[in-house]
Amino acid sequence: MINLFLFLSAVFLLTFVVGRLIEKIRVPWIFAALILGFLLAIHNPFVSITSSPAFNFLSQLGMYFLLFVIGFEIDLNKFKKQGKFIFKATFFIILLEALFGTLLVHFVFGYVWFISFVVALSFATVGEAVLIPILDEFGIVNTKLGQSIIGIGCLDDIIEIFTLILAIFLIGSGASVSHLNMAIILFSLFVLFALAFGLTKLKKEGRRFSFIDIEDLFLFVLFVLFLFLGIGEYAHATAIAALLSGIALKTFIPEKRLARVESEIRTMCYGFFAPLFFLWVGITMDVNYLVSYPLLILLVVGVSNGAKLLGSWIIGKKELGAKKSVLLGIGLSVRFSTSIIIIKILFENGLINLDLYSVIVASSIVFKFIIPVLFSNLLVRWRISKVR
């Protein structure tokens, strides 16, 4: 019988091979792991491994490291420099999609309004990281369209944090008082935010880290991450803890060391932990439900993408023009790790059922494959690309 080490070796090899193939159609290689998980959801001869505590622990670490990296990439100062258009576009487009999504989840899947809103808001967020390589390849990063996509994607991180907090509130409100009372939850959250705020205010003290070895700095980064996770565990808030630790460390670590340590963290995250998380997400899907109700997936895709296109066209037609406003809506339709993480958290804590979870993850897969290809082709066809 295959053991965990051989299973992981096969996973990483197949992720590498399949990832190289899907990159040719401009789909990020990391989604090769999600595809493998989807295939294992159809038939899984390794149930004893994928349901083991060791595999689940590594997969959850993948989720936490992804959130940490996202937090590490957030630059709070940039939000102050965004133009009025990007501010208006961000909240109008995302809230419009959240409105349509809330109605869909409530009336089609039968969830209460608040949970419906949190779910809708989670898949209304933007995965701009998927499109940045495409924007760069076609030479439109510094154009108005490129900057709008990147700017809205950056401001969207605030909404992602807000959605995470809402998800954690739902989890905490349903926790048993005998295990974790509200006082402990509130105190833990207070300590988390106090630590994050404290690190952002200790930038001068952080300059001392300019002179230590990168290995020692890396150990310090891990110390802070796991300290935040440990405190967040008491409040069922490990997800927001991972995000906050990344935001705080980005401000605390000196700029001279920031790029180097960020490279090390991203390598560890995407090279080891993230593939296991996406594999885990794919495995937990209910394929039988997807085969039985494919129209629900198309409905979710249609409502979500339609709302983004409508919102982008309304808010961006005068500013960007008709074609570029359509491209803005298509580009903003792509979703990445944070939305999947939020849905996974809601599912693991019993706030949504397997049917809704499976449909949303499947719709995310559809977006990841269709959007980059469609976006790239339209850039060329409409002669917006600066690279011929």
N, C-alpha and C positions, 0 to 999 in steps of 0.2 A: 504494500500500500504506500502511496506517495505521502511524504511528510511535508510539513509546512515550508521548510527551506527549499525543497524541490519545486513545490507549488509556486513560491514567490519567484524563483528563478525563471520558471515558465511564463509567469505573468509579465515580468519585466522584459523578457525577450520578445514576447508577442506584442507588448505595448510599443516597443521600439520598431518592430517590423511593420505592424499595422499603422503606427503613427507616421512613419515615413511615406506610406502610401496615401493616407488621407490628406497629408500636407500638400500633395500635388493638386488637390481641388480646394486648397486654401481653408481647410478645416484644421484647427489646432491639434497637434499630435496627442495632447493629453486626453482627448476624447476617445482615443483608441482603447483606453482602460474602461471607459463607460460602455463601449461596444462589446468588449470582452465580458463585462458584467452582465450585459443584456443577453448574450449568448448563453452564459451560465444560468441565467434565470429561466431559459428555455429547458435546458437539461444540465443539471449540476451533479457530476459524479464525485464532487469533493465537498459534500455537505458537512462532513465531520471537521473539515479544515475551515471552511468559510463561516461556520457557526461557532468556532472555538473562541474562548476569551482572548487568546493571543492575537488572532486576526482582527477581532472587533476592536481591541485596544489600539492596534496599529492604524486601523482605519479611522478611528476617532482622532488620533493624533494628526492624521492627514487633514481632517477638517479644521482642527485648531491651528495647524501651521498655515493652511490656506488663508484663514481669517487673519492670522498674524501678519502674513505678507501683504494682504490687502490693507491692513492698518498701517503697515510700515511704508506703504506707497502713498498714503494720503498726506497731502501738504495743506494744512489748514490755512496757511497764508495765501495760497492761490485762490481760495474761495472769495477772498476780499477783492480780488482783482478782476473778477469776471464781469462782463458787461451786462446791462439790463436785459438784453435779448436772451442770453444764456440762462439767466435766472428765471425769466418768465417762461421760456421754452421748457426748462427742466420740470418745473412744478405743474405747468399746464398739461404737458404730454403725459407725464407719469400719473398724475392724478386722474386724468381722463381715462387712461387704461385701467387704473385701479377701480374707478367707478363702474366701468363695463364689466370688469372681472369680478367685482363684488356681487353684482346682479347675477352673473353666470353661476358662481359658486353657490350662492344662496338658493336660487330657484332650480337649478339643474341638479346639484348635489345635496341640497337640503341642509346646509350648515347655517348656524345662527349668524346674524349680521356681523358681529365683531370678528369672529374667526374668518368669515368670508372676506372681510376687508383686509385682514393681515395676510391671508393667502394671496389675494389679488395684488396687494402692494408688493409682496415678495417677487412675484413673477412679472411685475411691471418694471422692475429695475433693469439697468443696462449693463451689459458685459463689454465695455468699450475695449478691454484688453485684447479681445478677439480681433477687433478691426484695426487696431493701431499698426500692426505689421502690414496690412493691406494699404492703409493710408500712406505709409512710408514708401511702400513699393511703387505706388502710382504717383508719388510726388505731390500729394495734396494735404500733407500734414499741416502746413502753414497757410492754407487757404481758409476762406471763411467757412466753408463746409467742414473741412477737417477740424478746425478749431472749435466749431460748434459741437461736433460729435464728441470730441475729447472733453470740452468744457462741461457739456451736459453729463457725460459719463463721470466726471470728477464730482460735480455737485450732487449727482445721484448717490454718491457714497454716503452723504448725510442721511438720505432717505433710507438707505440700507441699514445704517446704524439705528435709526428710529424704528424700522421694522423689526430688527433684532430685539430691541428693547420691548416692543409690543409682544413678540413671541415669548420672551422670557417672563413678562408679566403674566401671560396666559398660563405658562408652566407653573410659575410660583403660586398663582391663585388656585391652582388645582392640586397643589401638594398637600400631603397629609400634615396637619398641625402637629401631630405626635412625633413626626420625624424632623420637621423643619418649620419652626414658627415664624411668624411674620417679622418679629424683632430681629432674628438672625438674618433673614433675607435682606431687610433694610440696612442693617449694620454692615453686612458683607458688601452690598452695593455701594454704600457710602465709602468704605475702605478702598474699594476698587477705583472709584472716581477720584478719591483723594490722592491715591498713589499716582494715578495717571496725571492729574493736574500738578502734583508735586514734581514729578520728573520733568514736565514741560517747563517748569520754572527754575530748574537747576541746570540750565544750559552752561553757565559759567563753570560750575563744578564738573560738568561733563567734559570740559576741555582737557582735563587731566588724562582722559582716556586716549588722547591723541598720541601718547608716548608708550602705550603698552602694546604687547604683541597682539596680532590679530586673533591668535588662538585664545588668549586670555579674554579678549573682548567678546569673542564668540561664546565662551563659557558664561560671561556676565549676561549676555543676551538670553541664553537659555535659562539662567537663573531667574531673570525677570519674567519671562514667559510662563514658566512653571509656578512661580510665586503667584502671579495673577490667576492662573488656572486653579491653583489650590484654594485661593480665597473665593473665586467664582463658583467653585463646586458647592460651597455652603448655601449659595443663593440660587442654585440651578442656573447659573449665569456664566458658564465656562465659555460660551461662544462670544459674548460681549467682552469677557475678560481677555480673550486672545486678541480681539480687535483693539481694545484699549491699550494693551501692552505694546502692540506694534506702533500705534499712534504716538505713545509717550516716548518710546525709544528713538523714534525718528527725530524727535525734537532734542532729546538728551544727548545722543551720540554726536561727536564732532563731525563736521562735514568732510574733513580729511579722511576719516575712517568709514564714513557712512556708505559710500559706494562699494567699498571692498567687503564690508560685513554683509551688506544687502545681497551682494552676489553670492556669498557663501550660504546665506539663509535660503535664497531662492533655489540654489542648486540642491540643497538638502530637501527642501519642500517638494519641488517639482520632480526631482530625480528619484525620490524614494517614497515619501508619504502620500503625495497627492494622487498618484496612480492607484494606490490601495484604497483611498477614499472613493474615487470614481468607480472603481471595481465594485466596492461595497454598495454604492448607490444603485448600480445596474443590477446587481444580484437580487436586491430586495424588491425589484419590480414584479408585478403580477402580469406575466405575459398572457395568460389565459384571458384575463380581463381585457387586455389591449386588443387581442384578436376578436373578442366578442363585441367590443364597442369601439371600433375604429372611428366612427363618426364623432364620438366625444372628443377624441384627440384633434380631429380636424376643426371641431367647433372651438376648442380652446385656442388653437393656432389662429383661426380666423378672427375671433374676437380680440385676442391680444394684438396681433399684427394689424388688424383693421383700425383699432384704437390708436396705435402708434402712428400709422400713416395719416389718419384723419387729423390727429393733434398736430403732427409735424406740418401738414399742408396748411392748416388754419394759421398756425403761429409763424410759419417760416416762409410763406409764399411771397410776401412783400420784401422780406429781408434777404432771401436767398434766390427767389425765383421758383417756378413750378417744379422743374426737373430736380433741382437740388433739394427742394423741400421734400420731394418724394424719396430721394436718396437718403436724406436725413432720417425719415421714418423707417426706411428699410434697415439702415445701419443701427438705429437704436433698438431694433427688434431682437438683436442677438442678446442672449443671456448667458451668464457664466457662473462661476463658483458660488457667489454669495447667495443668489436666489435658490440654487439647489441645496445649499447648506441650510437655509432657513426652512425650506420644505422638509428636509430630512429631520431637523430638530422637532418640528411640529409632529411629524409622523412617529418618531421614536418615543415621544411623550404622550401618544394616544390622542392628540388633538384633531388629527385628520386620519381618515381611514385609508386602507390600501388602494381603494379605487381611485380616489382623488390624487393620491401620491403618485401612482403609476401613470396616470394621464398627464400630470404636469411634467414629470421627468421625461416621458416620451415626447411631449411637445417641445421640451428643451432640446432633445436630440434632433428633432426636425429642424428647429431654428438653427442649430449649430452647423448643419450640413447645407441648408438651403440659402441662408442669408449671406455668408461670405462669397459663395459662388455667384448669386444673383447680383450682389453689390458690385463685385469686380467686373462682371460682364456689362452692367449698365454704365459704369464709369467709362468703359472703353466705347460702348455703343453711342453714348450721348456726348462723347468727346470731351469729357470733363477731366479725364486723366491728363497730367502734364508729362507723362512718360509714354512714348510711342513705341 
